């Protein structure tokens, strides 16, 4: 997937992030079903999760009721949007040309009207980035950057090699953050040494990207899934 496609995917997944704001448990990692199963086997400690839930209910927090949105998803959205805006601002500041100036009042009427029409169209060109004042939303910004990566004509110079490299890094990082927030990416985590397999080996949890979550002992090969022991 190239940079332009990654940025288009960021724009496409933004609605899913918005939907996930109201879900504080659906996109947790490790997957809750496997987490609960391992807890039943006394191989996974839920103390941290319980502490976090208690903190959410603490009167020291905002209000006395649980936070109604996923702070993890909200943090992802704010971070990605800020980085996209900063990147677009930098590209526009470095490469976007200034709008065409209106005609002087001393020009003949017909020439002045024609020049002013062109100047107005140039100032309101759909691909002109307005980095002063209120920024557009993350979806518009991601698509604007995608067009720059794809080389779509705009009121500015093509991206330099340095800008291309920076934009590729931003696109990859933004998409990775969103995929982690939505549990779309491959994920794996090794449990702490306090929760070993019966053989004493370390247990590694795998899941995400639509795959069935599993836990596997790295020493004896024992395998667990949401349904119980698969192999031992």
N, C-alpha and C positions, 0 to 999 in steps of 0.2 A: 504494500500500500504506500503510494507516494505522499508527499506533503499535502498536496491539494486534496487528495482523497481523505487523508486523516482529518483535515480541518472540516471537510464536508460531513464526516462521521460525527465529529464533535457537535456540529450544528444539529444533526439528526437526533443525537442522543440527549440533547438538552431538555426536551420535553419529558423524557424518562426521568431525568434528574429532578425536574419540577414535581413529577408525580411521587417520586421517592421521598420528597421532603417530609411528607406526612407519615412515613413508615419508619419507625425507629428500630425495628427488629428484623425486617424481612431480608435485609442485605448484610447481615452480620457475618463475620468470618472469625473462627470456624463456623460452618453451617450449624444452626441451632439443633437440628435433629441428631446429628452425629455428636455434638457436644453433650446433649442430654444423655445419649446412650453411653458415652465414655464416662460420664459422671456416675451413671448407675453401676459401672464396673469399678468405680473409685480410681479411675485413671485420668480424670480431668477435674481440675479445681474450679468450681464456680464462685469462689469467694470474691474474685475480682469483679465478675459480672454483678454479683449481689451488692458489692460496695458501690458500683456505678449507679445501680438502680436506687440505692438509698440516697446517694448524692443528688440524684434528680428530684427526689422527694424532699430534700432538705429545705427547711424554711429560709436558710441562708442564701439560697439561690433566688432567681427571679420568680417571685410568687411562691405559693405553697403547693402547687400542683405540678405534675411532671411536665417537662418541656414538650410542647405539642408538635415539634418538628425534629427531624434528624439533624443534629448539629454537625455530624460528620459529613452529610450530604451538603448542608449549607456551606460549610467551610470549603468543600470541593468547588462548589459553584462560584463562591466569592474569589477563591484563588485563581481558578481558570479564567474567569471573566477579567480580573485585574491584569493577568499576564497577557491575554489577548489584546486588551485595550492598550497596554504599554507598548506592545510590539507594533500595533497599527500606528500609534502615535509616532514611534520612532521612524518607521518606514515613510510615513507621510511627511514628517519634518525634514527628512533627508532627501527624498526623491520626488515628492509631489510639487508640480510647478504652481506658481501663483495664478489666480484667475485672470482672464483677459480683462483689461481695464475698459470702462465705458468710453464712448467717444467724447472728445472735447465739445463744449457748447458752440465753438466756432465752426464746426464741420457743417457742410451742407446737410439739409434735413434728411434726404434719402440715405446718404452715407451714414449719418448719425443713427438713424433708426436701424439700419442693417447691422452696424457695429454693436449697438446696444443689445440687439436681439442675440447676437453671437456671444456677447459678454455674459448675458443673463444665463444662456444655455450652458456656458462653460462653468460659471459659478455654481450651477445646480446640477452638474454632471452626476449621474447616479453612481459613478465609481470614484467620485471625489470624497476623500476622507475628511470629515469635519471633526478635527481633533481638539478644537476649542469649544468650551461649553459642555453641554450635556452629551455624553457618549451614547451611541446606539447600543442595543442589547447584545448579549453574547452570541446569539445566533447570527445576527447581521454581521458582527465583527468577524466571526469564524469564516463566514462565506466571503467576506471582503478579502480576508487574508488568503483564502483558498484561490480566489481569482488572481491575486498577485502571484501566488506560487505557480499557477497554471500559465502565467504570461498573458492574461487577458488585457487588451489595451485599456489604458486609463490616463488621466491627466498627470502623468508622471513618467519617470524613467523606469526601465526594467530593473528588477532586483539585482543588486551586486552579488558577488560570490559570498561576501560576508553576511549580507542580509538573507541570502538563501540558506546558508548554514544555520543562522540564528532561528529562522522561521521553522526549519526542519526540526530543530531541537524543541522549540516551543510546541509544535504540533504533536510530536511524539509524547512529550511530557503531559500535555493537556489530555490527550486521549487515554493515556495510561491511568491518570488520576480518575477520570470518569469511569473507566472500566472497573477499577478497583471499587469505587463507590457503589456501582451497580452490580458488583459481583459477576462481571462478564469476563474477567481475565482469569487465567490459570492462577491458582493460589496454593501454597503449601506452607506448613508451619510445623516445626518440631516441638513436641511438648517438653516441658521442663524436666530436669533430672528427677524431680520429686514424683513424677508419674511415669515410671518405666513399665515395660511389658513384664509379664510373669517371669520371663527368662532374664530380665535385667536390661534388655536392649531398649534403645530410644524409640519412641513412637512418633511417626510423622503423619500429619493430617494433610490430605489433598482434596481439592474440590474447586468449584468455580467454573465459569465458562460453560455452564449447563451440564457439567459432568456430575455423576453421582458422588457425593462426598464419601471418602473412605479414610481409614486409618491403618497404617502398616508398620509392623515392627521392623526396624532396619537391621536387626540381628538375626532373629529366627524366621522372619518372613510372615508371621501371623498377620491376617488381614481381617479387618472389621468394616462393616458398612452400616447403614441405618437399620438394616434388617437383622443385624447380629453378626456372629462370626462367620466369615466366608471361608477362610482357610486357617489352619493352625499347624 
